[in-house]
């Protein structure tokens, strides 16, 4: 895209730098980033810097027309996804105490500086902690620099370490320590750090008192109330390569699914999302479990099931999978951590379960009681409409002066 003439110089200008393409609207990370792009594009003359994985579609082509002034795409170098190659790569990163995503997205300062040369912005927003070091380039060209954290990486890695066996747990704890040191170094340099929930904002203030912190919720676009015929199925959704989702599926398959199937022999379990190969080994032995793969419309897909299960044992931020389930007006059973930060009432908007037997019992209870299931789903849908649409996020961004 070409740069506009100086006739637009009186308009406010913003820069948005993101590690992943905001469009298409698939996955929690893309949905949060796209919400910010849409908000900034309406109030600012917006430039975007976005990274592109090898072989991925051109992120500039997917951007809605007229929303962005200029897009700079940075191509990431190819690297092997073979398990042995990944293991060797992460071993090198562990020995160097360099977290994987910080390593993957590091080293592009010259490309970013070249694009920014001669440009000036009122505001720069950097997405994800992995790109925090590019505050150095952004600060030379922007009056105010904001970091938007989808997760608090050190907390996320600490939680993941608790769900994994040694030696993976050791590696994750080493990356956790590295992230803590990097967070201590970089977060105070931003004019504002955004988190996905008030819970995470409070944590960050305690961990790093020198940082200026506020929050804006994860949200999705307002979708019509779906009307789908329920099938005798439960569903889990998400990026199936994401470590908290892997551990959630492993936990549910080993400890909850056998208890549930004893009570509902005809029940099926759908697993929906990108990268299904990452969890295939945990579920391939059971024909009642279906790996659906990625879908274009997660809300409509979730609406086909009777109950959405969120057996998450590790994480940070908030779970977009729950927001999508509420948009689908579906009853949700979650671990307490899975529902953290969403501000929902247990028993009104979802059910919470701490252990396998309690989780199985609550899912079975909803499967057996259509009235309770419908009431919980309807209450959740109304909560979504009031609090978790893009418009709600934009109101919050306006309140905190972005």
Residue pairs with C-beta under 8 A, 6 or more apart in sequence:
1 60
1 68
1 69
1 70
1 71
2 70
3 69
3 70
4 45
4 69
8 45
11 44
11 45
12 43
12 44
12 45
12 122
12 123
13 44
13 45
13 46
13 47
13 119
13 120
13 121
13 122
13 123
14 40
14 43
14 44
14 45
14 46
14 47
14 121
14 122
14 123
14 124
14 125
15 46
15 47
15 48
15 49
15 116
15 119
15 121
15 123
15 124
15 125
15 138
15 141
15 142
16 36
16 37
16 40
16 46
16 47
16 48
16 49
16 124
16 125
16 127
17 48
17 49
17 50
17 112
17 124
17 125
17 126
17 127
17 131
17 134
17 138
18 33
18 48
18 49
18 50
18 51
18 126
18 127
18 128
18 131
19 51
19 101
19 105
19 127
19 128
19 130
19 131
20 29
20 30
20 33
20 50
20 51
20 127
20 128
21 30
21 50
21 52
21 56
21 57
21 59
21 62
22 30
22 33
22 34
22 36
22 37
22 50
22 59
22 63
23 30
23 34
23 59
23 62
23 63
23 64
24 30
24 62
25 31
25 34
25 220
25 221
26 274
26 294
26 296
26 298
27 239
27 274
27 320
28 150
28 218
28 238
28 239
28 317
28 319
28 320
28 321
29 128
29 150
31 218
31 219
31 220
31 320
32 127
32 148
32 150
32 196
32 218
32 219
32 320
33 127
35 219
35 390
35 393
35 394
36 125
36 127
36 148
36 397
37 46
37 48
37 63
37 67
37 68
38 64
38 67
38 390
38 394
39 390
39 393
39 394
39 397
39 402
40 46
40 123
40 125
41 64
41 67
41 68
44 122
44 123
45 69
46 67
46 68
46 69
47 68
47 69
47 70
47 71
47 72
47 119
47 121
48 63
48 68
48 70
48 71
48 72
49 71
49 72
49 74
49 112
49 115
50 59
50 60
50 71
50 72
50 73
50 74
51 73
51 74
51 75
51 76
51 105
51 108
52 58
52 59
52 73
52 74
52 75
52 76
53 76
54 75
54 76
54 77
54 78
58 73
59 71
59 73
60 71
60 73
63 71
72 111
72 112
72 115
74 108
74 111
74 112
76 104
76 105
79 85
79 89
80 86
89 100
90 100
90 171
91 171
93 99
93 100
93 103
93 175
94 171
94 174
94 175
97 174
97 175
97 177
97 178
97 181
98 106
98 178
99 130
99 153
99 157
99 175
99 178
99 179
99 182
100 175
101 128
101 130
101 153
102 129
102 130
102 133
102 178
102 179
102 182
104 130
105 128
105 130
105 131
106 130
106 133
108 134
109 133
109 134
109 136
109 137
112 134
112 137
112 138
113 137
113 140
116 137
116 138
116 140
116 141
119 141
120 141
120 142
121 138
121 141
121 142
121 143
122 142
122 143
122 144
123 142
123 143
123 144
123 145
123 146
123 402
124 138
124 139
124 141
124 142
124 144
124 145
124 146
125 145
125 146
125 147
125 148
125 402
126 132
126 134
126 135
126 138
126 145
126 146
126 147
126 148
126 190
127 148
127 150
128 148
128 149
128 150
129 147
129 149
129 151
129 152
129 153
129 179
129 182
129 183
129 186
132 147
132 182
132 186
132 187
132 190
133 186
135 145
135 147
135 186
135 189
135 190
138 145
139 145
139 189
144 191
144 192
145 189
145 190
145 191
146 190
146 191
146 192
146 193
146 194
146 402
147 186
147 187
147 190
147 192
147 193
147 194
148 194
148 216
149 193
149 194
149 195
149 196
149 200
149 204
149 317
150 196
150 218
150 317
151 196
151 200
151 315
151 316
151 317
152 183
152 195
152 200
152 203
152 204
152 207
152 316
152 317
153 179
153 183
153 316
154 176
154 177
154 179
154 180
154 183
154 207
155 200
155 203
155 316
156 244
156 314
156 315
156 316
156 317
157 172
157 173
157 175
157 176
157 179
158 172
158 173
158 176
159 244
159 313
159 314
159 315
159 316
159 337
160 172
160 243
160 244
160 247
160 314
161 169
161 172
161 173
161 176
162 169
162 313
162 314
163 244
163 247
163 251
163 313
163 314
164 172
164 243
164 247
183 207
183 208
184 208
187 193
187 204
187 208
187 210
187 211
188 208
188 210
188 211
190 211
190 212
191 212
192 212
192 213
192 214
192 400
192 402
193 204
193 211
193 212
193 213
193 214
194 213
194 214
194 215
194 216
195 201
195 204
195 213
195 214
195 215
195 317
196 215
196 216
196 217
196 218
196 317
196 318
196 341
197 215
197 217
197 218
197 317
197 318
197 340
197 341
197 342
197 343
198 215
198 341
198 343
199 340
199 341
200 215
200 316
200 317
200 341
201 213
201 214
201 215
204 211
204 213
205 211
205 213
214 400
215 396
216 393
216 396
216 397
216 400
216 402
217 318
217 387
217 388
217 392
217 393
217 396
218 317
218 318
218 320
218 323
218 388
218 393
219 323
219 388
219 389
219 390
219 392
219 393
220 299
220 320
220 323
220 324
220 327
220 388
220 389
220 390
221 389
221 390
222 385
222 389
222 390
222 391
223 299
223 327
225 329
225 381
226 299
226 300
226 303
226 327
226 328
226 329
227 303
228 300
228 303
228 304
229 304
230 304
230 305
230 306
231 268
231 304
231 305
231 306
232 264
232 266
232 267
232 268
232 306
232 367
233 267
233 268
233 269
233 270
233 304
233 305
233 306
234 260
234 267
234 268
234 269
234 270
234 305
234 306
234 307
234 308
234 309
234 363
234 367
235 269
235 270
235 271
235 272
235 301
235 302
235 304
235 305
235 307
235 308
235 309
236 245
236 248
236 249
236 252
236 269
236 270
236 271
236 272
236 308
236 309
236 310
236 311
236 321
237 271
237 272
237 273
237 298
237 301
237 302
237 308
237 321
237 324
237 325
238 245
238 248
238 272
238 273
238 321
239 245
239 273
239 274
239 275
240 246
240 249
240 271
240 273
240 274
240 275
240 276
240 277
240 278
240 279
241 274
241 275
241 278
243 314
244 312
244 313
244 314
244 315
245 273
245 279
245 312
246 278
246 279
247 313
247 314
248 310
248 311
248 312
248 313
248 338
249 271
249 279
249 282
249 283
249 311
250 279
250 282
251 311
251 313
251 356
252 269
252 309
252 311
252 359
253 282
253 283
253 286
253 289
254 282
255 356
256 309
256 311
256 356
256 359
256 360
256 363
257 269
257 286
257 289
259 356
259 357
259 360
260 267
260 360
260 363
260 364
261 267
261 288
263 360
263 364
264 364
264 367
267 288
267 367
268 288
268 289
268 290
269 283
269 288
269 289
269 290
269 309
270 290
270 292
270 301
270 305
271 279
271 283
271 289
271 290
271 291
271 292
272 292
272 293
272 294
272 295
272 298
272 301
272 302
273 292
273 293
273 294
274 293
274 294
276 291
276 292
276 293
279 291
280 291
283 289
283 291
292 301
295 301
298 324
299 324
299 327
299 328
300 328
302 308
302 324
302 325
302 328
302 330
303 328
303 329
303 330
305 330
306 330
306 331
306 366
306 367
306 373
307 330
307 331
307 332
307 333
307 363
307 366
307 367
307 373
308 321
308 322
308 325
308 328
308 330
308 331
308 332
308 333
309 332
309 333
309 334
309 359
309 363
310 319
310 321
310 322
310 325
310 332
310 333
310 334
310 335
310 338
310 339
311 334
311 335
311 338
311 359
312 319
312 334
312 335
312 337
312 338
313 335
313 337
314 337
315 337
315 338
315 340
317 341
318 340
318 341
318 342
319 334
319 338
319 339
319 342
322 332
322 334
322 338
322 339
322 342
322 350
323 342
323 384
323 388
325 332
325 380
326 332
326 349
326 377
326 380
326 381
326 383
326 384
326 388
327 381
327 384
327 388
328 377
328 381
329 377
329 378
329 380
329 381
330 377
330 380
331 350
331 351
331 366
331 372
331 373
331 374
331 376
331 377
331 380
332 339
332 349
332 350
332 351
332 376
332 380
333 350
333 351
333 352
333 353
333 359
333 362
333 363
333 366
334 350
334 351
334 352
334 353
335 352
335 353
335 354
335 359
336 352
336 354
339 346
339 350
339 352
342 388
343 387
344 350
344 380
344 383
346 352
348 376
348 379
349 376
349 379
349 380
349 383
350 376
350 380
351 362
351 366
351 376
353 359
353 361
353 362
365 372
366 372
366 373
366 376
367 373
386 392
